[in-house]
Amino acid sequence: MPMGYISLHRKIQDCWIWEDKPFDRRSAWIDLLLLAAYKDTKQMVDGDLVEVHRGQYVTSIRRLADRWGWSKDKVSKFLMLLERDGMLQRTASKKRTLLTLVNYGFYQDDQDKEKTVTGQSADSDRTVSGHKNNNENNDNNIYIIDSKESICPSPSAKDAEQKILHENCKRAVELWNGLSELGLKPVTKMSSTTKRYEMLKARLREYGMECYEKAIDNIRHSDFLLGRTKKVFTLTFDWFVRPNNFPKVLEGNYNHATANEMPGGRMSSGGEWQ
């Protein structure tokens, strides 16, 4: 494969060809590179002033779905795939999703671009230098590296991914414990070596924080899950994060069901729906 890079200006997004939908995954990934902040900045997002660092982009699943011509489910699965491969990190809240392109700085910093061209001919060096000088005069330039090294995980990226996942797990437990005001038992202790922690991590990897928050919201609107129906049901955190139960809560299967209309399953002797 040829070495080096090409200059790809953000104005390509104004071209008619960029409006062709639906995007394929390659176009969606390049679009994220173009949308990411080139330098630390502050942006107004839904009326809030948000600090956005270099290589980050603030958006939502719905906005990306509209932009790429995809379903929200397809966008979620694509971002999940990028997360699993260490290409980006995602931090979601109720209002927005913050995407961090893991190795953005490695491919965009001037120092790293000099490393990329090491060993090339003098003519190539001059050509690259010319591109770099143009970039210094225009912050809208972005460089896509065409080399054997991919925009994929490094050991440090994996460490950062695990740190974010751990923080998301803490946030997930806080959201669950917020349901204690509705009568559900809070989580008082969770070790990283326990099965419940592994199940929680698996659900967050699979669905992301945005879907987790939606599932928590669905619990708030389910009389059955809150134990307000005639047939007593005890909702626990361990039940909630099981692989067969979480998607049912997320999809709203229990939102309007009465005790006699429960979708499948049976009640265990301990009062939990299986």
For each residue, the residues with C-beta under 8 A, 3 or more apart:
1: 146 147 148
2: 146
3: 116 120 146 147
4: 116 117 120 124 128 146 147
5: 113 116 128 131 143 144 145 146 147
6: 143 144 146
7: 131 134 135 141 142 143
8: 12 30 34 141 142 143 144
9: 12 140 141 142
10: 13 34 140 141 142
11: 14 15 140
12: 8 9 15 18 34
13: 10 18 31 34
14: 11 18
15: 11 12 18 19
16: 19 20
17: 20
18: 12 13 14 15
19: 15 16
20: 16 17
21: 68 69
22: 68 69 70
23: 27 28 31 68 69 70
24: 27 28
25: 28 29 78
26: 29 30
27: 23 24 30 31 68
28: 23 24 25 31 32 64 68 70 78
29: 25 26 32 33 82 87
30: 8 26 27 33 34 144
31: 13 23 27 28 34 35 67 68
32: 28 29 35 36 57 88 99 101
33: 29 30 36 101 104 142 144
34: 8 10 12 13 30 31 142
35: 31 32 57 59
36: 32 33 54 55 56 57 99 101 104
37: 40 41 43 52 53 54 55 56 57
38: 54 108 139 140 142
39: 54 139
40: 37 51 52 53 54
41: 37 51 52
42: 49 50 51 52
43: 37 49 50 52 58
44: 47 48 49 50
45: 48 50 58 95 96
46: 95 96
47: 44
48: 44 45 95
49: 42 43 44
50: 42 43 44 45 58 96
51: 40 41 42
52: 37 40 41 42 43 56 57 58 98
53: 37 40 56 100
54: 36 37 38 39 40 104 105 108
55: 36 37 100 101 104 105 108
56: 36 37 52 53 98 99 100 101
57: 32 35 36 37 52 98 99 101
58: 43 45 50 52 96 97 98 99
59: 35 63 64 96 97 99
60: 63 64 95 96 97 210
61: 64 65 72 75 76 79 97 210
62: 65 66 72
63: 59 60 66 67
64: 28 59 60 61 67 68 70 75 79
65: 61 62 68 69 70 71 72 74 75
66: 62 63 69
67: 31 63 64
68: 21 22 23 27 28 31 64 65 75
69: 21 22 23 65 66
70: 22 23 28 64 65 74 75 78
71: 65 74 75
72: 61 62 65 75 76
73: 76 77
74: 65 70 71 77 78
75: 61 64 65 68 70 71 72 78 79
76: 61 72 73 79 80 207 208 210 211
77: 73 74 80 81
78: 25 28 70 74 75 81 82
79: 61 64 75 76 82 83 88 90 99 208
80: 76 77 83 84 205 206 207 208
81: 77 78 84 85
82: 29 78 79 85 87 88
83: 79 80 86 87 88 89 90 161 205 208
84: 80 81 205
85: 81 82 152 153
86: 83 102 152 153 154 157 158 161
87: 29 82 83 101 102 103 151 152 153
88: 32 79 82 83 99 100 101 102
89: 83 99 100 102 160 161 164
90: 79 83 97 98 99 100 164 208 209
91: 97 98 100 164 167 168 209
92: 96 97 98 208 209 210 213
93: 96 97 209 213
94: 213
95: 45 46 48 60
96: 45 46 50 58 59 60 92 93
97: 58 59 60 61 90 91 92 93 210
98: 52 56 57 58 90 91 92
99: 32 36 56 57 58 59 79 88 89 90
100: 53 55 56 88 89 90 91 104
101: 32 33 36 55 56 57 87 88 104 151
102: 86 87 88 89 151 153 154 157 160 161
103: 87 106 107 151 152 154 157
104: 33 36 54 55 100 101 107 108
105: 54 55 108 109 112
106: 103 109 112
107: 103 104 112 143 144 145 151
108: 38 54 55 104 105 112 113 142 143
109: 105 106 112 113
110: 113 114 132 135 136
111: 114 115
112: 105 106 107 108 109 115 116
113: 5 108 109 110 116 117 128 132 143
114: 110 111 117 118 132
115: 111 112 118
116: 3 4 5 112 113 128 145 147
117: 4 113 114 120 124 125 128
118: 114 115
119:
120: 3 4 117 124 125 128
121: 124 125
122: 125 126
123: 126 127
124: 4 117 120 121 127 128
125: 117 120 121 122 128 129
126: 122 123 129 130
127: 123 124 130 131
128: 4 5 113 116 117 120 124 125 131 132
129: 125 126 132 133
130: 126 127 133 134
131: 5 7 127 128 134 135 143
132: 110 113 114 128 129 135 136
133: 129 130 136 137
134: 7 130 131 137 138 141
135: 7 110 131 132 138 141 143
136: 110 132 133
137: 133 134
138: 134 135 141
139: 38 39
140: 9 10 11 38
141: 7 8 9 10 134 135 138
142: 7 8 9 10 33 34 38 108
143: 5 6 7 8 107 108 113 131 135
144: 5 6 8 30 33 107
145: 5 107 116 149 151
146: 1 2 3 4 5 6
147: 1 3 4 5 116
148: 1
149: 145
150:
151: 87 101 102 103 107 145
152: 85 86 87 103
153: 85 86 87 102 157 158 161
154: 86 102 103 157 158
155: 158 159
156: 159 160
157: 86 102 103 153 154 160 161
158: 86 153 154 155 161 162
159: 155 156 162 163
160: 89 102 156 157 163 164
161: 83 86 89 102 153 157 158 164 165
162: 158 159 165 166
163: 159 160 166 167
164: 89 90 91 160 161 167 168
165: 161 162 168 169 201 204 205
166: 162 163 169 170 192
167: 91 163 164 170 171
168: 91 164 165 171 172 204 209
169: 165 166 172 173 190 197 200 201 204
170: 166 167 173 174
171: 167 168 174 175 209
172: 168 169 175 176 200 204 209 212
173: 169 170 176 177 187 190 200
174: 170 171 177 178
175: 171 172 178 179 212 213 216
176: 172 173 179 184 186 187 216 237 240
177: 173 174 180 186 187
178: 174 175 181 216
179: 175 176 182 184 186 216 219 220
180: 177 183 184 185 186
181: 178
182: 179 220 226
183: 180 226 227
184: 176 179 180 219 226 235
185: 180 236 237
186: 176 177 179 180
187: 173 176 177 190 196 237
188:
189:
190: 169 173 187 194 196 197 200
191: 194 197
192: 166 197
193: 197
194: 190 191 197 198
195: 198 199
196: 187 190 199 200 237 238 241
197: 169 190 191 192 193 194 200 201
198: 194 195 201 202
199: 195 196 202 203 238 241 242 243
200: 169 172 173 190 196 197 203 204 241
201: 165 169 197 198 204 205
202: 198 199 205 206 241 243
203: 199 200 206 207 212 241 243 246
204: 165 168 169 172 200 201 207 208 209 212
205: 80 83 84 165 201 202
206: 80 202 203
207: 76 80 203 204 211 212 215 246 247 250
208: 76 79 80 83 90 92 204 211 212
209: 90 91 92 93 168 171 172 204 212 213
210: 60 61 76 92 97 213 214
211: 76 207 208 214 215 250
212: 172 175 203 204 207 208 209 215 216
213: 92 93 94 175 209 210 216 217
214: 210 211 217 218 250
215: 207 211 212 218 219 240 246 249 250
216: 175 176 178 179 212 213 219 220
217: 213 214 220 221
218: 214 215 221 222 225 249 250 252 254 255
219: 179 184 215 216 222 225 226 235 240 249
220: 179 182 216 217 226
221: 217 218 255
222: 218 219 225 226 249 254 255 257
223: 226 228 229 258
224: 227 228 229 233 254 257 258 259 262
225: 218 219 222 233 235 249 254
226: 182 183 184 219 220 222 223 235
227: 183 224 232 233 234 235
228: 223 224
229: 223 224 232 233 258 259
230: 258 259
231: 259 260 267
232: 227 229 271
233: 224 225 227 229 259 267 271 272 273
234: 227 270 271 272
235: 184 219 225 226 227 239 240 272
236: 185 239 240 272
237: 176 185 187 196 240 241
238: 196 199 241 242
239: 235 236 242 245 272 273
240: 176 215 219 235 236 237 245 246 249
241: 196 199 200 202 203 237 238 245 246
242: 199 238 239 245 246
243: 199 202 203 246 247
244: 247 248
245: 239 240 241 242 248 249 273
246: 203 207 215 240 241 242 243 249 250
247: 207 243 244 250 251
248: 244 245 251 253 254 263
249: 215 218 219 222 225 240 245 246 252 253 254
250: 207 211 214 215 218 246 247
251: 247 248
252: 218 249 255
253: 248 249 257 263
254: 218 222 224 225 248 249 257 262 263
255: 218 221 222 252
256:
257: 222 224 253 254 261 262 263
258: 223 224 229 230 261 262
259: 224 229 230 231 233 262
260: 231
261: 257 258
262: 224 254 257 258 259 265 273
263: 248 253 254 257
264:
265: 262 273 274
266: 273 274
267: 231 233 271 272 273 274
268: 271 272 273 274
269:
270: 234
271: 232 233 234 267 268
272: 233 234 235 236 239 267 268
273: 233 239 245 262 265 266 267 268
274: 265 266 267 268
